[in-house]
Amino acid sequence: MLRASMTVWHDQLLRHLPLKLSGYALSLMVLSACSSQPSEAADEVFHEAYRVSSSGNAALLDQYQYAMQDSVLHYYPEYWKLNSNLVLQPAASIVAFAKRYPNSAMAEKLAADYVEEKVKAGAFAEAVSVLPYVSNPDSAEACAVAQVRAGTGDVLVLAEFKDVWLSTNEQPESCMGLARMMMNSPLMSAQDKEQRLYQLLRAGKTGLAFAMATNMGLSLSFAQMNQIQANPLNYLWTAPKATAQDHAYLILALGRLADNDLNNAIAMVDKLAQGTPENVQKYLYRTVAYIGGTTVLKNNFNMTLPQLFDKSYGYPFSPEEAEIYARQTIRFGQWEGLIRAIDAMSVTQKQEDRWQYWQARAIEQRSDAQSKKQAQSIYQILAQSDDYHGLLAKTRLNEGYAIFPKNYEPTTEDFIRLSQDIHFKRAFTLRAINAPVPYINREWNWAVRQAVLKKDDAVILAAAKRATDMQWYDRAIYAADKTVEKHNYTLRYPTPYKNDVVRHSQSANIHPAWAYGLMRQESRFNVNARSGVGAGGLMQVMPTTAQLVAKQLGEPYNSNALTSMNTNIRYGTYYLGMIQSQLSGHPVLATAGYNAGPNRAKRWQPDSQGLAADQYTEAIPILETRDYVKHVLTNAVHYGVVLEQKPQSIGRFMYVVPQQF
């Protein structure tokens, strides 16, 4: 039956194959099909279908879909066909696909991409029927969905996107479009519009500021704004302050000066604020404080900035501004200012563990017993978690981190249910045929998400166990991290290459738990991991770093060295130990230095007295490095439990950071 059916398929496919695919490639497909189980043969056809997926040959993709009918991957040719010229597809076709393959990864992606394409085309009404099938949007997709809803009558949705309205950071085009819609919405008050205008002026985004001002009935001159951009200091010497236009130009000029010469802007802001309305005064101080807080890499930390933020208090804060305010106060231990900064945050921000922790850190500095009791209560809640802020809260309560709870071991029944889960089947099948990684990871992550929604920890851990047995550590960790009630910390914190990691860590005078913590963050134990800047292997060692280490070790450098598991670990641990010795022997500094460079980590050290490690970490001006340090040291605590089988404390790594010498 198999040979007969494959012969029919061969004949049908051959009629549609271009000449370049009808020779050797087709022979391999047929030989594979005739020597394999039906589903395995159909799985392998995925590669051929993928290779022609961008050709637009719908008839050929139909044949591939027929050939893959016994595969769990059989929806891919149809997906690729619909994805070709997606904006021209009728919504009914996208909905039909989503209904044929309900709650599937590629149906959700197709629907989300379709909505984005229709938004770009301004065809909001055509996307409405697809919205119910976009269930896991990223920020760009969420903005596109909101545009469709607002553009078809649901204007109240705009109230959910104040963070988009007030952001001056780079945003996806769909979010920029949403902000333009919000500009004409009656939901945006005069205060909302003024706040956005001032933020755009502060950031030097004159085009957007001009449009906003026009919407407000405020006449600004492009020629004047260009002159101010070219020489803000010259304008500020004689800047008028009488009208709303004058105030707008004043904010633009001070923002450009602060960006170019922060110290001069700090020196001038008091005088510039004199004689202006209270709201303008406050925003002038906000302008210098915010720009100073976001240019630490260029200007280093400046203890005047929290004071300027304090002077701006009372004018509404955007989420971005409130976070910069908070981090500046944390850096300088301005605890009352930190309380004000957190008070200025949105409700969502305030509820984050991060700001709950810092709220407790600030109020416990007060001398009254009630404040200290309140701080202890917050710590006790946070300490129920074993994440970064939970571990920090434990140290504030003088508690160690106890041994992990007993691991849940997946049962035979769990593995049977795993084998019946279509989402995990797709992910494992794609992995087995070495499909492109984005497809593999999308199916895996989707499968985990569906299991999380079902509260099925057991099947998640079964999947993680199977992946671990395959040495597919990165997806195993991703899955094991998501469980809520049943946990398996052996799967969450695996210890591959243990003998090499322990041996090389000890040689480098660093703790193996720290090395494992860094490795888990860098590569998730993917030996072949490569970064966009050239770092490679388990510890993501840069080629220039490898050359330096090889020279230090007195051995010739081989460009292929980083692909060796053993060499990568040896070089990575050596380098970590080397920069630790250069950075006051401090693991927090060395961890930051491993990610951002040791010179930056040193520059961020305090100038005079020591600084608590949690304050140093939260004030790191690069988001990637800030989160990196938190994740690595949290991992290190967990690996300490794994390796030593005794309670651990994050205080082992996070103690006072000394001043620069």
Backbone hydrogen bonds, N-H to C=O, Kabsch-Sander energy under -0.5 kcal/mol:
donor,donor_aa,acceptor,acceptor_aa,energy
5,S,1,M,-2.7
6,M,2,L,-2.5
7,T,3,R,-1.8
8,V,4,A,-1.9
9,W,5,S,-2.3
10,H,6,M,-2.8
11,D,7,T,-2.3
12,Q,8,V,-2.4
13,L,9,W,-3.2
14,L,10,H,-2.5
15,R,11,D,-1.1
16,H,12,Q,-0.5
16,H,13,L,-1.5
17,L,13,L,-1.1
21,L,18,P,-1.9
22,S,18,P,-0.7
22,S,19,L,-1.0
26,L,21,L,-0.5
27,S,23,G,-2.2
28,L,24,Y,-2.3
29,M,25,A,-1.9
30,V,26,L,-2.6
31,L,27,S,-2.9
32,S,28,L,-2.6
33,A,29,M,-2.4
34,C,30,V,-2.4
35,S,31,L,-1.1
36,S,32,S,-0.6
36,S,33,A,-0.6
41,A,37,Q,-2.6
42,A,38,P,-2.5
43,D,39,S,-2.2
44,E,40,E,-1.8
45,V,41,A,-1.0
46,F,43,D,-1.7
47,H,44,E,-1.1
48,E,44,E,-0.6
49,A,45,V,-2.5
50,Y,46,F,-2.8
51,R,47,H,-2.1
52,V,48,E,-1.1
53,S,50,Y,-1.1
55,S,52,V,-1.8
58,A,56,G,-1.5
61,L,57,N,-2.0
62,D,58,A,-2.2
63,Q,59,A,-1.6
64,Y,60,L,-2.1
65,Q,61,L,-2.4
66,Y,62,D,-2.0
67,A,63,Q,-2.6
68,M,64,Y,-1.7
69,Q,66,Y,-1.4
71,S,68,M,-2.3
74,H,71,S,-1.4
76,Y,73,L,-2.1
79,Y,75,Y,-2.2
80,W,76,Y,-3.0
81,K,77,P,-2.2
82,L,78,E,-2.4
83,N,79,Y,-2.4
84,S,80,W,-1.0
84,S,81,K,-0.6
86,L,83,N,-1.1
88,L,85,N,-1.6
89,Q,86,L,-1.7
93,S,90,P,-1.2
94,I,90,P,-1.1
95,V,91,A,-2.5
96,A,92,A,-2.4
97,F,93,S,-2.0
98,A,94,I,-2.3
99,K,95,V,-2.1
100,R,96,A,-2.2
101,Y,97,F,-2.1
104,S,101,Y,-1.2
108,E,104,S,-2.0
109,K,105,A,-2.1
110,L,106,M,-2.4
111,A,107,A,-2.3
112,A,108,E,-2.4
113,D,109,K,-2.9
114,Y,110,L,-2.3
115,V,111,A,-2.2
116,E,112,A,-2.1
117,E,113,D,-2.4
118,K,114,Y,-2.5
119,V,115,V,-2.1
120,K,116,E,-2.2
121,A,117,E,-1.6
122,G,119,V,-1.2
123,A,118,K,-2.6
124,F,122,G,-1.0
126,E,123,A,-0.6
127,A,123,A,-0.5
127,A,124,F,-1.7
128,V,124,F,-0.7
128,V,125,A,-0.8
130,V,127,A,-1.4
131,L,127,A,-0.9
131,L,128,V,-1.0
133,Y,130,V,-2.1
134,V,131,L,-2.1
135,S,133,Y,-0.9
142,A,138,D,-2.8
143,C,139,S,-2.0
144,A,140,A,-1.8
145,V,141,E,-2.7
146,A,142,A,-2.3
147,Q,143,C,-2.1
148,V,144,A,-2.1
149,R,145,V,-2.5
150,A,146,A,-2.9
151,G,147,Q,-2.9
152,T,148,V,-0.8
152,T,149,R,-0.7
153,G,150,A,-1.4
154,D,149,R,-2.8
155,V,153,G,-1.5
157,V,154,D,-1.5
158,L,155,V,-1.6
159,A,156,L,-1.5
160,E,157,V,-1.9
161,F,158,L,-1.7
162,K,159,A,-0.5
164,V,161,F,-0.5
165,W,161,F,-1.9
166,L,162,K,-2.2
167,S,163,D,-0.6
167,S,164,V,-0.8
175,C,172,P,-0.8
176,M,172,P,-1.9
177,G,173,E,-2.7
178,L,174,S,-1.6
179,A,175,C,-2.2
180,R,176,M,-1.8
181,M,177,G,-1.8
182,M,178,L,-2.3
183,M,179,A,-1.5
184,N,180,R,-0.7
184,N,181,M,-0.9
185,S,182,M,-1.7
188,M,185,S,-1.6
189,S,187,L,-0.7
193,K,189,S,-2.3
194,E,190,A,-2.4
195,Q,191,Q,-2.5
196,R,192,D,-2.1
197,L,193,K,-2.6
198,Y,194,E,-2.9
199,Q,195,Q,-2.1
200,L,196,R,-2.4
201,L,197,L,-2.4
202,R,198,Y,-2.7
203,A,199,Q,-1.9
204,G,201,L,-1.3
205,K,200,L,-2.4
206,T,204,G,-1.6
209,A,205,K,-2.4
210,F,206,T,-2.7
211,A,207,G,-1.8
212,M,208,L,-2.2
213,A,209,A,-2.8
214,T,210,F,-2.4
215,N,211,A,-2.0
216,M,212,M,-1.5
217,G,214,T,-1.4
218,L,213,A,-3.1
219,S,217,G,-0.6
220,L,218,L,-0.8
222,F,220,L,-0.5
225,M,221,S,-2.4
226,N,222,F,-2.6
227,Q,223,A,-2.0
228,I,224,Q,-2.3
229,Q,225,M,-2.5
230,A,226,N,-2.0
231,N,227,Q,-1.8
235,Y,231,N,-1.5
236,L,232,P,-2.3
237,W,233,L,-1.4
238,T,234,N,-0.6
238,T,235,Y,-0.9
239,A,236,L,-0.8
247,H,243,T,-2.1
248,A,244,A,-2.0
249,Y,245,Q,-2.4
250,L,246,D,-2.3
251,I,247,H,-2.1
252,L,248,A,-2.2
253,A,249,Y,-2.8
254,L,250,L,-2.6
255,G,251,I,-2.3
256,R,252,L,-2.1
257,L,253,A,-2.4
258,A,254,L,-2.8
259,D,255,G,-1.8
260,N,256,R,-1.5
261,D,257,L,-4.0
265,A,261,D,-1.9
266,I,262,L,-2.6
267,A,263,N,-2.1
268,M,264,N,-1.5
269,V,265,A,-1.6
272,L,268,M,-2.3
273,A,269,V,-2.2
274,Q,270,D,-1.1
276,T,273,A,-1.6
281,Q,277,P,-2.8
282,K,278,E,-2.6
283,Y,279,N,-1.8
284,L,280,V,-2.3
285,Y,281,Q,-2.0
286,R,282,K,-2.3
287,T,283,Y,-2.4
288,V,284,L,-1.7
289,A,285,Y,-2.4
290,Y,286,R,-3.0
291,I,287,T,-2.1
292,G,288,V,-2.4
293,G,289,A,-2.2
294,T,290,Y,-1.5
295,T,291,I,-0.5
295,T,292,G,-0.8
298,K,295,T,-0.8
299,N,295,T,-3.0
300,N,296,V,-2.9
305,L,302,N,-1.6
308,L,304,T,-1.8
309,F,305,L,-2.5
310,D,306,P,-2.3
311,K,307,Q,-1.9
312,S,308,L,-1.1
312,S,309,F,-0.6
313,Y,309,F,-0.5
313,Y,310,D,-1.3
314,G,315,Y,-0.5
315,Y,312,S,-1.8
322,A,318,S,-2.5
323,E,319,P,-1.8
324,I,320,E,-2.1
325,Y,321,E,-2.6
326,A,322,A,-2.4
327,R,323,E,-2.7
328,Q,324,I,-2.2
329,T,325,Y,-2.0
330,I,326,A,-2.4
331,R,327,R,-2.2
332,F,328,Q,-1.4
333,G,330,I,-1.2
334,Q,329,T,-2.5
335,W,333,G,-1.6
338,L,334,Q,-2.0
339,I,335,W,-2.0
340,R,336,E,-1.9
341,A,337,G,-2.5
342,I,338,L,-2.7
343,D,339,I,-2.1
344,A,340,R,-1.5
345,M,342,I,-1.3
350,K,346,S,-2.5
351,Q,347,V,-1.3
352,E,348,T,-0.5
352,E,349,Q,-1.8
356,Q,352,E,-2.2
357,Y,353,D,-2.8
358,W,354,R,-1.9
359,Q,355,W,-1.9
360,A,356,Q,-2.0
361,R,357,Y,-2.3
362,A,358,W,-2.0
363,I,359,Q,-2.6
364,E,360,A,-1.8
365,Q,362,A,-1.3
366,R,363,I,-1.1
372,K,368,D,-1.6
373,K,369,A,-2.3
374,Q,370,Q,-2.2
375,A,371,S,-2.3
376,Q,372,K,-2.1
377,S,373,K,-1.9
378,I,374,Q,-1.9
379,Y,375,A,-2.5
380,Q,376,Q,-2.4
381,I,377,S,-1.6
382,L,378,I,-2.5
383,A,379,Y,-2.8
384,Q,381,I,-1.2
385,S,382,L,-2.1
391,L,387,D,-2.7
392,L,388,Y,-2.2
393,A,389,H,-2.2
394,K,390,G,-1.8
395,T,391,L,-1.5
396,R,392,L,-1.7
397,L,393,A,-1.4
398,N,395,T,-1.1
399,E,394,K,-3.5
401,Y,648,Q,-4.3
402,A,400,G,-0.8
408,Y,487,H,-3.2
409,E,407,N,-0.6
415,F,411,T,-2.2
416,I,412,T,-2.1
417,R,413,E,-2.4
418,L,414,D,-2.2
419,S,415,F,-2.2
420,Q,416,I,-0.9
421,D,418,L,-1.4
422,I,420,Q,-0.7
425,K,421,D,-2.5
426,R,422,I,-2.0
427,A,423,H,-1.9
428,F,424,F,-2.9
429,T,425,K,-2.3
430,L,426,R,-2.6
431,R,427,A,-2.1
432,A,428,F,-2.3
433,I,429,T,-1.7
434,N,431,R,-1.3
435,A,430,L,-2.6
439,Y,436,P,-0.9
440,I,436,P,-1.7
441,N,437,V,-3.1
442,R,438,P,-2.0
443,E,439,Y,-2.2
444,W,440,I,-2.4
445,N,441,N,-3.0
446,W,442,R,-2.1
447,A,443,E,-2.3
448,V,444,W,-2.5
449,R,445,N,-2.3
450,Q,446,W,-2.6
451,A,447,A,-2.0
452,V,448,V,-2.5
453,L,449,R,-2.5
454,K,450,Q,-1.4
455,K,452,V,-1.4
456,D,451,A,-2.8
457,D,455,K,-0.9
460,I,456,D,-1.5
461,L,457,D,-2.5
462,A,458,A,-2.0
463,A,459,V,-2.2
464,A,460,I,-2.4
465,K,461,L,-2.5
466,R,462,A,-2.3
467,A,463,A,-2.5
468,T,464,A,-2.5
469,D,465,K,-2.4
470,M,466,R,-1.1
471,Q,468,T,-2.0
472,W,467,A,-3.1
473,Y,471,Q,-1.2
476,A,472,W,-1.6
477,I,473,Y,-2.7
478,Y,474,D,-1.9
479,A,475,R,-2.2
480,A,476,A,-2.8
481,D,477,I,-2.2
482,K,479,A,-1.9
483,T,480,A,-0.8
492,R,488,N,-1.7
493,Y,489,Y,-2.5
498,K,495,T,-0.7
501,V,497,Y,-2.6
502,V,498,K,-2.8
503,R,499,N,-2.3
504,H,500,D,-2.6
505,S,501,V,-2.1
506,Q,502,V,-2.3
507,S,503,R,-1.8
508,A,504,H,-1.5
509,N,506,Q,-1.0
510,I,505,S,-2.4
514,W,511,H,-0.8
515,A,511,H,-1.9
516,Y,512,P,-2.8
517,G,513,A,-2.3
518,L,514,W,-2.3
519,M,515,A,-2.5
520,R,516,Y,-2.7
521,Q,517,G,-1.3
522,E,518,L,-2.6
523,S,519,M,-2.5
524,R,519,M,-1.1
525,F,519,M,-0.7
526,N,523,S,-1.2
527,V,525,F,-0.9
529,A,526,N,-1.8
531,S,535,A,-2.5
534,G,531,S,-1.4
536,G,541,V,-1.7
537,G,529,A,-2.0
540,Q,537,G,-1.3
541,V,536,G,-2.0
546,A,542,M,-2.6
547,Q,543,P,-2.2
548,L,544,T,-1.9
549,V,545,T,-2.7
550,A,546,A,-2.7
551,K,547,Q,-2.1
552,Q,548,L,-2.4
553,L,549,V,-2.5
554,G,550,A,-0.5
554,G,551,K,-0.9
555,E,550,A,-2.7
561,A,558,N,-2.5
563,T,560,N,-1.3
564,S,561,A,-1.8
565,M,563,T,-0.6
568,N,564,S,-2.8
569,I,565,M,-2.1
570,R,566,N,-2.3
571,Y,567,T,-3.0
572,G,568,N,-2.6
573,T,569,I,-2.6
574,Y,570,R,-1.8
575,Y,571,Y,-2.5
576,L,572,G,-2.2
577,G,573,T,-2.4
578,M,574,Y,-2.4
579,I,575,Y,-2.6
580,Q,576,L,-1.7
581,S,577,G,-1.8
582,Q,578,M,-1.1
583,L,579,I,-1.1
585,G,580,Q,-2.2
586,H,583,L,-2.2
588,V,653,F,-0.5
590,A,586,H,-2.4
591,T,587,P,-2.3
592,A,588,V,-2.3
593,G,589,L,-2.7
594,Y,590,A,-2.2
595,N,591,T,-1.2
596,A,592,A,-3.1
597,G,593,G,-1.8
601,A,597,G,-1.9
602,K,598,P,-2.1
603,R,599,N,-2.2
604,W,600,R,-1.8
605,Q,602,K,-1.5
611,L,657,V,-2.6
616,Y,612,A,-2.3
617,T,613,A,-2.5
618,E,614,D,-2.2
619,A,615,Q,-1.5
620,I,617,T,-1.3
623,L,621,P,-0.6
626,R,622,I,-2.9
627,D,623,L,-2.7
628,Y,624,E,-2.1
629,V,625,T,-2.6
630,K,626,R,-1.7
631,H,627,D,-2.6
632,V,628,Y,-2.9
633,L,629,V,-2.2
634,T,630,K,-1.8
635,N,631,H,-2.7
636,A,632,V,-2.3
637,V,633,L,-1.6
638,H,634,T,-1.8
639,Y,635,N,-2.8
640,G,636,A,-1.8
641,V,637,V,-1.6
642,V,638,H,-2.1
643,L,639,Y,-2.9
644,E,640,G,-2.4
645,Q,641,V,-2.3
648,Q,401,Y,-2.0
652,R,649,S,-1.8
653,F,650,I,-1.5
654,M,650,I,-2.5
655,Y,653,F,-1.1
657,V,611,L,-3.5
660,Q,606,P,-2.3
